Amino acid sequence: MFKTRLISGAILLALIIMLCVFGGLTLWAFIAVISVIGLSELYKTVGMQKSAPAIVCYIISALIDIYLFITHPGEGGITAQVSESINKVLPSGLTGDKLSNPSVFPAICLFGLAFILVMAIYVFKYPEFNSNQITMVLYGLMYVTVFMACVPLTRALEDGKLTVWLIFICAWGSDTCAYCVGRLIGKHPLPGGLHELSPKKTSEGCIGGIVGAALIGAIFAACVYADKSFIWKYALICGVGSLIGMVGDLNASAIKRNHDIKDYGDLIPGHGGIMDRFDSILLTAPIVFVLASLF
């Protein structure tokens, strides 16, 4: 089991590195595909993965990613050329005056369209679906599709080639640090209901994960930037992102416990499904995108 987990983890890491280095169309395509798979895994928890509301959201999810790719293509080669060609034939209100400052109105409209269509199906097919199922379907569109899109959105920022790695430092780097600190000196379980969600996690491990992510972020900045002000900026982003990533991890665990499942899927051998491996990424990506944009 450990060998399988190690091999599949190494392959996934190599794939992520390649996609983030190249960025653009390849990264957006990957994110669009795993977003739909992630939605399917999430919807399966409430028996909705093959339902009409789910199919609507799969389609809207793909359309949101296509639109965001057009307006945030990143740099280089065929990606920029394709995006610029499409922008020439679209009204300026759909793309914004500049690729770097696109309008988000169409994306909001797509989300609204999904909401209306899903509500219509709920009403006209009543009582086939219940409100908890419909809520999960709509929740997934924001939780999975929009938040996952923040990975290529971060890559498309001015310093995106470097900034995008903060997402993975916040999520997987923090997780590694938390595991090591927890194993070495962890004595106190997480307080309250958090212990029920994750009995093996400790308070010391969580603190170690936050501090470790901040240190990795600072070291990363020191290695790639001559401007030393990036050291504290990256340390802050990674520290905050690590904390938020833990919330994402526990949130995914809470959903699984609510529905009595061990893993969301089995797509990644030894790791589970997309939602099992990318649970913390879903919350670190938007926080890194926002903080990196502000700084």
C-alpha positions in Angstrom: 0.0 0.0 0.0 2.8 2.4 0.9 4.7 1.6 -2.3 1.5 2.2 -4.4 0.9 5.5 -2.6 4.4 6.6 -3.0 4.5 5.9 -6.8 1.2 7.5 -7.5 2.1 10.5 -5.4 5.4 10.9 -7.3 3.6 10.7 -10.7 1.0 13.2 -9.6 3.7 15.6 -8.3 5.6 15.3 -11.6 2.4 16.0 -13.5 1.6 19.1 -11.4 5.1 20.4 -11.8 5.0 20.0 -15.6 1.5 21.7 -15.8 2.4 24.6 -13.6 5.7 25.2 -15.5 3.9 25.3 -18.8 0.7 26.9 -17.6 -1.8 28.2 -20.1 -4.1 25.9 -22.1 -2.6 22.6 -20.7 -3.1 23.7 -17.0 -6.6 25.1 -17.7 -7.6 21.8 -19.5 -6.3 19.7 -16.6 -8.2 21.9 -14.0 -11.4 21.7 -16.1 -11.2 17.9 -16.2 -10.4 17.3 -12.6 -13.1 19.9 -11.5 -15.8 17.8 -13.3 -14.3 14.6 -11.7 -14.3 16.3 -8.3 -17.9 17.4 -8.7 -18.9 13.8 -9.6 -17.2 12.5 -6.5 -18.8 15.1 -4.3 -22.2 14.5 -5.8 -21.9 10.8 -5.3 -22.0 11.4 -1.6 -25.7 12.3 -2.0 -26.4 10.0 -4.9 -26.6 12.8 -7.4 -23.6 12.1 -9.7 -25.7 11.0 -12.7 -28.7 13.2 -12.1 -30.0 16.0 -14.4 -29.0 18.8 -11.9 -25.4 17.3 -11.8 -25.2 17.2 -15.6 -26.2 20.8 -15.7 -23.4 21.7 -13.3 -20.8 19.6 -15.2 -21.6 21.6 -18.3 -21.6 24.9 -16.5 -18.3 24.0 -14.7 -16.6 23.4 -18.1 -18.0 26.6 -19.5 -16.8 28.6 -16.5 -13.3 27.2 -17.0 -13.4 27.9 -20.7 -14.4 31.5 -20.1 -11.8 32.0 -17.5 -9.1 30.6 -19.8 -10.2 33.0 -22.5 -9.9 36.0 -20.2 -6.9 34.8 -18.1 -4.8 32.8 -20.7 -1.4 33.3 -19.1 1.5 33.9 -21.4 3.1 32.3 -24.4 2.7 30.5 -27.6 -0.6 29.1 -28.9 -2.4 29.8 -25.6 -2.1 33.6 -26.0 -2.8 33.5 -29.8 -6.0 31.4 -29.3 -7.2 33.7 -26.6 -6.5 36.9 -28.5 -8.2 35.5 -31.6 -11.3 34.7 -29.6 -11.3 38.1 -27.8 -11.3 39.8 -31.2 -14.8 38.4 -32.0 -16.3 38.8 -28.5 -17.9 42.0 -27.2 -15.7 44.0 -25.0 -18.1 43.6 -22.1 -17.5 39.9 -22.1 -13.7 40.1 -22.0 -12.9 43.5 -20.5 -10.8 46.1 -22.1 -7.6 44.2 -21.4 -6.9 40.5 -20.9 -5.3 41.4 -17.6 -8.5 43.1 -16.4 -11.4 40.9 -17.6 -15.0 41.3 -16.6 -16.3 38.6 -14.2 -19.9 39.3 -15.2 -20.3 36.4 -17.6 -18.9 34.0 -15.1 -21.5 35.2 -12.5 -24.2 34.8 -15.2 -23.1 31.2 -15.8 -23.3 30.5 -12.1 -26.7 32.1 -12.0 -27.8 30.1 -15.0 -26.8 26.9 -13.2 -28.8 28.0 -10.2 -31.9 28.7 -12.2 -31.7 25.5 -14.2 -31.1 23.3 -11.2 -34.0 25.0 -9.3 -36.2 24.4 -12.3 -35.3 20.7 -12.4 -35.9 20.5 -8.7 -39.4 22.0 -9.0 -40.6 20.2 -12.2 -39.3 16.8 -11.0 -40.5 17.1 -7.4 -40.3 15.0 -5.3 -37.5 13.1 -7.1 -34.8 15.2 -5.4 -34.6 16.7 -1.9 -33.3 20.0 -0.8 -30.1 18.6 0.7 -29.2 17.0 -2.6 -29.9 20.2 -4.5 -27.9 22.3 -2.0 -24.9 20.0 -2.4 -25.1 20.2 -6.2 -25.0 24.0 -6.2 -22.4 24.1 -3.3 -20.1 22.0 -5.4 -20.0 24.4 -8.3 -18.5 27.1 -6.0 -16.5 24.8 -3.8 -14.9 22.7 -6.5 -15.1 24.6 -9.9 -14.6 28.2 -8.8 -12.0 27.5 -6.1 -10.1 25.0 -8.2 -9.9 27.6 -11.0 -7.9 29.8 -8.7 -4.8 27.6 -9.5 -4.5 28.6 -13.1 -5.8 32.1 -12.2 -2.8 32.4 -9.9 -0.5 31.0 -12.6 -1.8 33.8 -14.9 -0.7 36.6 -12.5 2.3 38.7 -13.4 4.6 36.6 -11.2 2.5 33.5 -11.6 5.3 31.3 -12.6 6.6 31.6 -9.0 3.5 32.5 -7.1 1.6 29.4 -8.1 3.9 27.2 -6.1 2.7 28.9 -2.9 -0.6 27.1 -3.3 1.2 23.7 -3.0 3.5 24.9 -0.2 0.4 26.0 1.7 -1.3 22.6 1.1 1.1 19.8 0.7 4.2 21.4 2.3 2.2 22.3 5.3 0.7 18.9 5.5 4.2 17.3 5.5 5.5 19.6 8.2 2.4 19.0 10.3 2.8 15.3 10.0 6.5 15.4 11.0 5.9 17.7 14.0 2.9 15.7 15.1 4.8 12.5 15.0 7.8 13.9 16.8 6.2 16.0 19.6 2.5 15.8 19.1 0.7 15.2 22.4 -2.5 17.3 22.5 -5.4 16.3 20.2 -7.3 18.9 18.4 -9.9 20.7 20.5 -13.7 20.0 20.5 -15.3 18.5 17.5 -12.1 18.9 15.4 -10.7 15.8 17.3 -13.7 13.8 16.1 -13.1 14.9 12.5 -9.4 14.0 12.6 -8.5 11.9 15.6 -4.8 11.5 14.6 -4.1 15.2 14.2 -2.6 17.1 17.1 -2.4 20.8 18.0 1.4 20.7 17.9 1.2 19.3 14.4 -1.1 22.0 13.2 1.1 24.7 14.6 4.1 23.0 13.1 2.4 22.9 9.7 1.7 26.7 9.8 5.2 27.6 10.9 6.7 25.1 8.5 4.8 26.5 5.5 5.7 30.0 6.5 9.4 29.0 6.7 9.3 27.2 3.3 7.6 30.2 1.8 10.3 32.6 3.2 13.1 30.3 2.0 11.5 30.0 -1.5 11.3 33.8 -1.7 14.9 34.2 -0.6 16.0 31.8 -3.3 14.1 33.3 -6.3 13.8 37.1 -5.5 16.6 39.6 -5.1 14.0 41.9 -3.4 14.0 40.8 0.3 10.6 42.2 0.9 9.2 39.1 -0.8 10.5 37.0 2.1 7.9 38.3 4.7 5.2 38.5 2.0 5.6 34.9 1.0 6.0 33.8 4.6 2.7 35.6 5.5 0.8 34.1 2.5 2.0 30.6 3.2 1.2 30.9 6.9 -2.3 32.1 6.3 -2.8 29.7 3.4 -1.6 26.8 5.6 -4.3 27.6 8.2 -7.0 27.9 5.6 -5.8 24.7 3.9 -6.3 22.9 7.2 -9.9 24.1 7.2 -10.3 22.8 3.7 -8.9 19.4 4.8 -11.2 19.2 7.8 -14.2 20.4 5.7 -13.7 17.5 3.3 -13.4 15.1 6.3 -16.7 16.5 7.7 -18.5 15.8 4.5 -17.2 12.2 4.3 -18.2 11.6 8.0 -21.6 13.0 7.4 -22.2 10.5 4.6 -20.2 7.5 6.1 -17.6 7.2 3.4 -13.9 6.6 3.7 -12.7 8.1 0.4 -14.4 10.2 -2.3 -13.1 7.9 -5.0 -10.2 5.6 -6.1 -8.9 7.5 -9.1 -5.4 8.0 -7.5 -4.1 4.7 -6.1 -3.3 4.9 -2.4 -4.7 8.4 -2.1 -8.4 8.1 -3.0 -10.1 10.4 -5.4 -9.6 14.0 -6.6 -11.4 15.4 -3.6 -9.2 13.4 -1.3 -6.0 14.6 -2.7 -7.0 18.2 -3.6 -9.2 19.0 -0.5 -6.8 21.5 1.0 -5.9 22.9 -2.4 -9.5 24.0 -2.9 -9.2 26.6 -0.1 -5.5 27.5 -0.4 -5.8 28.3 -4.1 -8.3 31.2 -3.6 -6.5 32.7 -0.6 -3.2 32.6 -2.3 -4.7 34.2 -5.4 -6.3 37.0 -3.4 -3.3 37.7 -1.3 -0.9 37.5 -4.2 -3.1 39.9 -6.1 -3.1 42.4 -3.2 0.6 42.2 -2.6 
